[in-house]
Amino acid sequence: MADKKISELTGNTAPESTDIAPVTRANGSATNKVTLGLIAQLFSDNTDITNAVRITNIVSISQINYDALSSYDAATIYIIS
């Protein structure tokens, strides 16, 4: 892939957790490809918290659709809209 400015890239309106994004170390020593799922995990750190579940998904859902779910995922935050 040729180098492009971010403003020249096509927007992805439905990214998947397996999609890849470039991540550069804070000190600039390396840029690596990382899945979006792994990036999301960085924002949910349950290290050293007993019985804690790492949050891996956030969804906005209507009350009717939430009530209709057959099961709930402990790693998902449901925002009732």
KAPETA-V956298 format. One line per field, one symbol per residue. phi: phi as a letter, one per 30 degrees, with the letter a starting at -180 (. if undefined). A space follows every 10 residues. Layout:
BEGIN
phi = ???
END
This chain:
BEGIN
phi = .ddbdedcdd dcdbdcdcdc bdbcdedida bbcbdddddd ddcbcceicd idcddbabbc bddddddddd abcdcccccd c
END
